[in-house]
Amino acid sequence: MNKCTFLGTVSEFYSISNHDGNIGISLTLQIVNKRESRVKKFDTENLTFEAWGSAAVYLLSNLKVDHQLLVLDATARTVENVVVFRINDFRII
């Protein structure tokens, strides 16, 4: 597992079904990558993140789609050849 930090704009989110009484949320973060070169290049990537328990409840009640920045620390893991980021800590800006 890898720990990563991201800054991006929330593009969509939805709740995940309960697992053993835990509420989950899945959200897509639009992240802009800036490359240093003579010509400034900007690439946008959409990454999917998940949060569980009290973090999911807080995000569901406080997140707004579009134009809301989110800084988060996440742990990356692979599930069925797809990288899934689990949110460990976050801040809504």
Buried (B, 14 or more C-beta within 10 A) or exposed (E): EEEEEBEBBBBEBEBBEEEEEEBBBBBBBBBEEEEEEEEEEEEEEEBBBBBBEEBBBBBBEEBEEEEBEBEBBBEBEEEEEEEBBBBBEBEBE
